[in-house]
Amino acid sequence: MKKILLILLVFFAFGLQNASAQDAPLKIVTNHPDFTIKIKRCAASGKTVVLDLIFTNEGANDIENVLVMGSSLGTEAYDDEGNIYQEDKIKVKVANRPEYDHGHTGYFNIPTGVPMKVSICIENVPQSAESIARLKLIVDCATWGLNNEKPVRISNIPITRK
């Protein structure tokens, strides 16, 4: 009886390990220790996915002249089905500015400790896609040494669908 129970526990433990290995964790690499990003939401309506990010400057000084590039300037995304979104498929905007742009957000500042909302709109995402497997986000910030050579990388962003 003890052997059967032990065998069942071993199978159960391996089953849990395999289930968690399939669910890859969200990963964010900003390439600067004072720069943090949180995912506020990633929601889809039809074939349009909107990703809201919260940028925060954890450093001692305000950061000026930050640009986030759209897909026409190097930002790109991949979904979990292997589709790539480039060129005119990704638009960006900052906070409550009125319009998304394929080019860039326009310059904005990130004051110390003040969250800054950045929204990304990805178009023509199939309704069967469940996550953004990888987002290469070009953030241009001379103070932090960020540019197209050192992009922000975010992986495994689940897409919420209603």
Buried (B, 14 or more C-beta within 10 A) or exposed (E): EEEEEEEEEEEEEEEEEEEEEEEEEEEBEBBBEBBBBEBBEBBBEEEEBBBBBEBBBEBEEEBEEBBBBBBBBBBBBBBBEEBEBBEEBBBBBBEEBEEBBBEBBEEBEBEEEEBBBBBBBBBEBEEEBBBBBBBBBBBBBEBBEBBEEBBBBBBBBEBEEE
